[in-house]
Amino acid sequence: MIVELAVGVVGTVAYAAVGVVLMGLGYGLVDLLTPGKLGELIWRERNPNAALVLLSGLAGVGLIVVTAILTSDDAIGRGLLSTVVYGLLGIVLMGASFLLLDALTPGKLGETVTEHALHPAAWVTAVVHLAVAGIIAASVT
């Protein structure tokens, strides 16, 4: 009983660490794709567009991580590897979807989502992030 509990706690901490690192990478990608410093835009300038795009990216990564954890078997090593692989794939594909959306729409998407007035492009970008994350989550085996 104690050993199983200890293994469970270690697994939980490991999965949480992987999830936090992946969300940090997702944050970094959104910061890279938007002009300016994301922290400044959201916390100092209170930019709703930047916050919405970041929120969708983090929620998307979280969805992928949760799904990878739920579908993993009792082998923590394989489960962690699966979580890392699918999480990184999600981050890359959400970044690619941002660039594709930018190429298909007028103006520069990164600049649009940093405007101070709430812009519909931020909502579209957020939904694209969540759709890509949902597709990846559904494909986790």
C-alpha positions in Angstrom: 0.0 0.0 0.0 2.7 2.5 1.0 4.9 1.5 -2.0 2.0 2.0 -4.4 1.2 5.3 -2.8 4.8 6.4 -3.1 5.0 5.4 -6.8 1.8 7.3 -7.4 3.1 10.4 -5.8 6.4 10.2 -7.7 4.4 9.7 -11.0 2.2 12.6 -10.2 5.1 14.9 -9.5 6.9 13.8 -12.7 3.7 14.3 -14.8 3.2 17.7 -13.2 6.8 18.7 -13.9 6.5 17.7 -17.5 3.2 19.6 -17.9 4.7 22.7 -16.4 7.7 22.6 -18.6 5.5 22.0 -21.7 3.3 25.0 -20.7 6.4 27.1 -20.3 7.5 26.1 -23.8 4.0 27.0 -25.1 4.3 30.4 -23.4 7.7 30.9 -25.0 6.2 30.1 -28.5 3.4 32.5 -28.1 5.9 35.1 -26.8 8.0 34.5 -29.9 5.1 34.8 -32.3 3.8 38.0 -30.9 5.7 41.3 -31.0 6.8 42.7 -27.7 7.1 40.9 -24.4 4.1 38.8 -23.6 4.4 39.4 -19.9 4.4 43.2 -20.4 1.4 43.0 -22.8 -0.7 40.9 -20.5 0.3 41.9 -16.9 1.2 45.6 -17.4 -0.8 46.7 -20.5 -3.7 44.4 -19.7 -4.0 43.4 -23.4 -7.0 41.1 -23.8 -6.0 39.8 -27.2 -2.6 38.6 -26.0 -4.2 37.1 -22.9 -6.7 35.2 -25.0 -4.1 33.8 -27.4 -1.9 32.8 -24.5 -4.8 31.3 -22.6 -5.8 29.1 -25.6 -2.2 27.9 -26.1 -1.8 27.0 -22.4 -5.3 25.3 -22.4 -4.4 23.4 -25.5 -1.1 22.1 -24.1 -3.0 21.2 -20.9 -5.6 19.3 -22.8 -2.9 17.3 -24.6 -1.0 16.6 -21.4 -4.1 15.5 -19.6 -5.1 13.2 -22.4 -1.7 11.7 -22.7 -1.7 11.0 -18.9 -5.2 9.5 -19.0 -4.4 7.2 -21.9 -1.0 6.0 -20.5 -0.8 2.6 -18.9 0.8 2.0 -15.5 4.3 2.3 -17.0 5.3 5.8 -15.8 8.4 6.0 -18.1 6.3 5.2 -21.3 3.6 7.6 -20.1 6.0 10.4 -19.5 7.6 9.9 -22.9 4.2 9.9 -24.6 3.3 13.1 -22.7 6.5 14.8 -23.8 6.2 13.7 -27.4 2.5 14.6 -27.9 3.0 17.9 -25.9 5.9 19.0 -28.1 4.0 18.0 -31.2 1.0 20.1 -30.0 3.2 23.1 -29.4 4.8 22.8 -32.8 1.5 22.3 -34.6 -0.2 25.2 -32.7 2.7 27.4 -33.7 2.4 26.2 -37.3 -1.4 26.9 -37.3 -0.7 30.4 -36.1 1.7 31.0 -39.0 -0.7 29.4 -41.5 -3.5 31.6 -40.2 -1.2 34.6 -40.5 -0.4 33.7 -44.1 -4.1 33.4 -45.0 -5.4 36.6 -43.4 -4.7 40.2 -44.1 -2.1 42.1 -42.0 0.3 40.6 -39.5 -1.5 38.3 -37.0 1.1 38.9 -34.3 0.5 42.6 -34.5 -3.2 42.3 -34.7 -3.4 40.2 -31.5 -1.4 42.8 -29.6 -3.8 45.6 -30.3 -5.4 47.0 -27.2 -9.0 46.8 -28.3 -10.4 43.3 -28.4 -10.0 42.0 -31.9 -12.0 39.1 -33.5 -8.7 37.7 -34.8 -7.7 36.8 -31.3 -10.8 34.7 -30.9 -10.2 33.0 -34.2 -6.6 32.3 -33.2 -7.7 30.9 -29.8 -10.2 28.5 -31.4 -7.6 27.3 -33.9 -5.2 26.6 -31.0 -7.9 24.7 -29.2 -9.0 22.8 -32.3 -5.4 21.7 -33.1 -4.9 20.6 -29.4 -8.2 18.7 -29.5 -7.2 16.9 -32.7 -3.8 15.9 -31.1 -5.5 14.9 -27.9 -8.0 12.7 -29.8 -5.1 11.0 -31.6 -3.1 10.1 -28.5 -3.0 6.4 -28.2 
